[in-house]
Amino acid sequence: MYTPIDLQTSLVAQGMGVLLAIIGLAVLAHGMWRRRRYRAHLDDQDARYAGPDRVRDATREIVAGAGVLLLGVAALVFAAFESRASDQAIQDNVTAKYGVESVVGKEWRGNALNADVTMPDGTVHQDVLITFAESGEPQISRDLTGAPG
């Protein structure tokens, strides 16, 4: 009846995306720097890697950095969509059980969401604590039928 809420996947994907994007940018920048120096022949006499394929090697580093950067961006996009899906599941579950108009989350405390809840008549209840069971079923301990308090 209720949609299970996954709060961890989007956070893990976001963290991995940021990490991969930073690593990808660093590798990409280093590869571009190396290729520029090799093409300008600035390291002809004193190069660590003075082989004939050094420009190609730097290009491989650029491709690898771009690939890791692309993976990081993909993980960040996935995290954004997953977060949006979790927000929609929260809205749908609370609406299904309590008939509210909207739920605006403020902060999480474990599996409990501190939120502002708007009723269909326009009444806004602030700082409502909503807990979620594993099944996704929301539980609000405050009475939402009366005046906000």
C-alpha positions as CSV (number, residue, x, y, z in Angstrom):
1,M,0.0,0.0,0.0
2,Y,2.8,2.4,0.8
3,T,6.0,2.9,-1.2
4,P,9.2,2.0,0.7
5,I,11.4,5.0,1.2
6,D,15.1,4.6,0.3
7,L,17.1,7.4,2.0
8,Q,20.6,5.9,1.6
9,T,21.0,5.3,-2.1
10,S,20.8,9.0,-3.1
11,L,23.3,10.0,-0.4
12,V,25.8,7.2,-1.4
13,A,25.4,8.1,-5.1
14,Q,25.9,11.8,-4.3
15,G,29.1,11.1,-2.3
16,M,30.5,8.8,-4.9
17,G,29.6,11.2,-7.7
18,V,31.5,14.1,-5.9
19,L,34.5,11.9,-5.3
20,L,34.6,10.6,-8.9
21,A,34.2,14.0,-10.3
22,I,37.0,15.5,-8.3
23,I,39.3,12.6,-9.2
24,G,38.3,12.8,-12.9
25,L,39.0,16.6,-12.9
26,A,42.4,16.1,-11.4
27,V,43.4,13.3,-13.8
28,L,42.0,15.3,-16.7
29,A,43.9,18.5,-15.8
30,H,47.2,16.5,-15.2
31,G,46.9,14.8,-18.6
32,M,46.2,18.1,-20.4
33,W,49.2,19.7,-18.7
34,R,51.4,16.8,-19.7
35,R,50.2,16.8,-23.3
36,R,50.8,20.5,-23.6
37,R,54.4,20.2,-22.3
38,Y,55.1,17.2,-24.5
39,R,53.8,18.9,-27.6
40,A,55.9,22.0,-26.8
41,H,59.0,19.8,-26.4
42,L,59.7,21.4,-23.0
43,D,60.8,18.1,-21.5
44,D,63.0,16.7,-24.3
45,Q,66.2,16.4,-22.2
46,D,64.8,15.9,-18.7
47,A,61.6,13.9,-19.0
48,R,60.5,11.1,-16.8
49,Y,58.8,9.5,-19.7
50,A,60.8,10.4,-22.8
51,G,59.5,7.6,-25.0
52,P,58.1,8.2,-28.5
53,D,54.5,7.6,-27.3
54,R,54.5,10.2,-24.6
55,V,51.9,12.4,-26.3
56,R,49.7,9.4,-26.9
57,D,50.2,8.4,-23.2
58,A,49.1,11.8,-22.1
59,T,46.1,11.6,-24.4
60,R,45.2,8.3,-22.7
61,E,45.3,10.0,-19.4
62,I,43.0,12.7,-20.6
63,V,40.5,10.1,-21.9
64,A,40.7,8.2,-18.6
65,G,40.1,11.4,-16.6
66,A,37.2,12.4,-18.8
67,G,35.7,8.9,-18.3
68,V,35.9,9.1,-14.5
69,L,34.5,12.6,-14.6
70,L,31.6,11.4,-16.8
71,L,31.0,8.6,-14.3
72,G,30.9,11.1,-11.5
73,V,28.5,13.4,-13.3
74,A,26.3,10.3,-14.0
75,A,26.3,9.4,-10.3
76,L,25.3,12.9,-9.4
77,V,22.4,12.9,-11.9
78,F,21.3,9.5,-10.6
79,A,21.4,10.9,-7.0
80,A,19.3,13.8,-8.0
81,F,16.6,11.6,-9.6
82,E,16.7,9.2,-6.7
83,S,16.3,12.0,-4.2
84,R,13.3,13.3,-6.2
85,A,11.8,9.8,-6.2
86,S,12.2,9.6,-2.4
87,D,10.6,13.0,-1.9
88,Q,7.7,12.0,-4.1
89,A,7.3,8.7,-2.2
90,I,7.2,10.7,1.1
91,Q,4.6,13.0,-0.3
92,D,2.5,10.2,-1.7
93,N,2.6,8.1,1.5
94,V,1.7,11.0,3.8
95,T,-1.1,12.1,1.5
96,A,-2.5,8.5,1.3
97,K,-2.6,8.1,5.0
98,Y,-3.5,11.6,6.3
99,G,-4.9,13.4,3.2
100,V,-2.5,16.3,3.4
101,E,-1.9,18.8,0.5
102,S,1.9,19.0,0.8
103,V,4.8,18.0,2.9
104,V,7.9,20.3,3.0
105,G,10.8,18.5,4.7
106,K,13.2,20.5,6.8
107,E,15.6,18.0,8.4
108,W,16.0,14.3,9.0
109,R,16.5,12.7,12.4
110,G,17.2,9.0,11.6
111,N,14.0,7.8,10.0
112,A,12.0,10.8,11.2
113,L,11.3,13.8,9.1
114,N,10.8,17.3,10.6
115,A,8.4,18.9,8.1
116,D,5.8,21.6,7.5
117,V,2.5,20.0,6.5
118,T,-0.2,21.8,4.6
119,M,-3.8,20.6,4.9
120,P,-6.3,20.8,2.0
121,D,-8.0,23.8,3.7
122,G,-4.7,25.7,3.6
123,T,-3.8,25.2,7.3
124,V,-0.1,24.8,7.8
125,H,1.2,22.8,10.6
126,Q,4.9,23.6,11.3
127,D,7.6,21.3,12.7
128,V,5.5,18.1,12.4
129,L,7.6,15.0,13.2
130,I,6.8,12.2,10.7
131,T,8.4,8.8,11.3
132,F,8.5,6.1,8.6
133,A,8.3,2.3,9.1
134,E,10.3,0.0,6.8
135,S,7.2,-0.4,4.6
136,G,7.1,3.3,4.1
137,E,4.0,3.9,6.3
138,P,4.2,7.3,7.9
139,Q,3.3,8.0,11.5
140,I,2.4,11.5,12.8
141,S,1.9,11.7,16.5
142,R,0.4,15.2,16.4
143,D,-3.4,15.8,15.7
144,L,-3.7,17.5,12.3
145,T,-7.4,18.1,12.5
146,G,-7.2,21.0,14.9
147,A,-5.6,24.4,14.8
148,P,-1.9,24.5,14.3
149,G,0.1,24.5,17.4
